[in-house]
Amino acid sequence: MAPIKTNNPAASYFDFFSKTGKDAVTPEPPPASGLTATGGVISDYEVSGTYYRAHVFTSSGALNVTAAADGSFPNAVEYIVVAGGGGASYHRSGGAGAGGFRTNVPGVQNAAGSPLTGAAFPVSVSPYAITVGAGGAGNLEPYRGGQGGNSVFGGSITSTGGGYSQGAATGNSGNGGSGGGNDWNNYGNAGAGNTPPTSPPQGNPGGDAGAGNAVCGQGGGGGAGAAGSNGTVPTGGAGGVGVSVAIESSSAKYYAGGGGGGADDGKTAGAGGNGGGGTGSAPGIGNSGVSGTGGGGGGAVYNPTFAGASPGGSGGSGIVVVRYQIAQSQTGTQTATGGAISYYGSKTIHVFAGSGTFAAPGSFSKTCEYVIIGGGGGGASDLGGAGGAGAWMEGTSAVGNSASFLVSIGGGGVAGSPTSHPSFSGNGTGVQSSVAFPAGTITAPGGGRGGYPSSGPTYAGGAGGSGGGGRGNRPGASGGNGTGDPFPGTPGTSPANGWGHNGGNAANPGSAGGGGGAGSIGIAGDAPGSTAGGHGGAGIQLPTTYRNPVSTVGFPGPGGGGHWFAGGGGGFAYPRPNSIGQGGGSGGPYAGAGPSAPSPSDPGVGITAKANSGSGGGGGGSTNVHTGGAGGSGIVLIAYPT
């Protein structure tokens, strides 16, 4: 039997009117969405009505595309790939070349107005590996700096590391993304840029030196935007200018400037190229390139104060940034500016990987949470102690309407250099980071340097945010003192001097101490019953406020997961082969810290800590050609209710 049909005139009447208008024609479409991806430090921003999400990588990782765009936005990304800058030699050296620079952001040009925009880069649901090149070491070996490391995006876009500079009239400077400047009186050739060649070009050549023999200025390193300038008789050549592009945020920034050439005592050093290039020395130590820019290191000069020669600067580490369009409906609304801005858990988060300004609008009045980490200390050479982590400052500070204040990111301490030139060890202490809050400036001291080869008390690790490890083969060479309590206390409140701990001691037969970490003390070298290098002290994991799963800010840690910072470097072990000290703990390298070497069979060059980790560098090996590892630069995070 068929079902009985019924009719309800009242229901039909209201149903008719409920389906009139736009709803009766088509249902409302779902909101448009762009790509979905994870990795790096997240930065969401708007440019003339177009919304972008950028993933900023100052250390190696991966961009993991987890969902494609829905057709309203392109399934393609824009990028910059900047390699590490070259390192400068000592003794009358030119500036080092900037790391190679490649991009497909529309409208980017070099200083001559030539376009630098490459082809489109389509993506699909897949991981895209990212390698960020380290800066080349200053004074890697007698009369030569170190080549910058390559940066790579997705296996197909490679930028070549910056060329080193040669010193003491010994030969040619290095080719690379951009070439190194020529040394004293042009005894060799300046380095070539755009090597190997790319189209558009990734960099430019270095400049020549003046022809004044002992009183000449050395050539400037090439930059991504222009060649290095030639030196003159009294003046070092300026580093070539970098390239300006707005991709980390809506504000443009320069990348890949060349290092300035050195000049003799009483003369004028060459300026670093805009884009992180280090200024040359005249006299004194050549300035290092800025971390996260690919800037070349500044050249050096003959100077009797430094036992006949001054050290050159190291190159700045590279950077990779990838961005894509997203929908206007973000997870939050930007109120203040400064750094990379993202939204998570009802909070707005600003991450400063480089120095900048935090600026609040007129309607802003909030209590801000902060984490401030100083630069890590450098590891020393020749059975050198490891570097300590920068201090960890954590707390809150009130920020009122229209406030504007400086955020300073400390660089990592320089690596210890060969003992054949002991004055080159420099200090190696990490540089402090600070935030000039309206209520008062908060400063996180840099980490202590590892105990380095010299006479007297310098066998001991240096004091700092966390102390450096003592030098091996010197019984009783003590670790440096840290600033804070033995262990982290109440979350959200650090001691007045920050969390930072002592470095490990050294003992015969030669194993060096590990650097102190923000979370625990460094382990002594040659601990009872072993001949192992001391492990670095553990770092600290960020509070949950900052642990956005979309962002991979931070590094692995001994407690599992990511978001760790400020581990101590690992100390060297002698005799070989014995267990080397691991950075940031026995299972490391953790928290971005440097171990003393990649494996027990390695010849023993200490490993540089990761950029923006605030961690210590690893100690160097058992001969005078084994350098230590440089410390990692610091970082600042600021959060407030969205």
Buried (B, 14 or more C-beta within 10 A) or exposed (E): EEEEEEEEEEEEEEEEEEEEEEEEEEEEEEEBBBBBBBBBBBBBBEEEEEBBBBBBBBBBBBBBBEEBBBEEBBBBBBBBBBBBBBBBBBBBBBBBBBBBBBBBBEEBBBBEEEEBBBEEBEBEEEBBEBBBBBBBBBBBBBBBBBBBBBBBBBEEBBBBBBBBBBBBBBBBBBBBBBBBBBBBBBBBBBBBBBBEEBEBBBBBBBBBBBEBEEBBBBBBBBBBBBBBBBBBBBBBBBBBBBBBBBBBBBEEBBBBBBBBBBBBBEBBBBBBBBBBBBBBBBBBBBBBBBBBBBBBBBBBBBBEEBEEBBBBBBBBBBBBBBBBBBBEEBBBEBBBBBBBBBBBEEBBBBBBBBBBEBEBEEEBEBEBBBBBBBBBBBBBBBBBBBBBBBBBBBBBBEBEEEBBBEBBBBBBBBBBBBBBBBBBBBBBBBBBBBBBBEEEEBBBBBBBBBBBBBEEEBBBBBBBBBBBBBBBBBBEBBBBBBBBBEEBEEEEEBBEBBBBBBBBBBBBBBBBBBBBBBBBBBBBBBBEEEBBBBBBBBBBBBBEBBBBEBBBBBBBBBEEEBBBBBBBBBBBBBEBEBBBBBBBBBEBBBBBBBBBBEEBEBEBBBBBBBBBBBBBBBBBBBBBBBBBBBBBBBBBBBBBEB
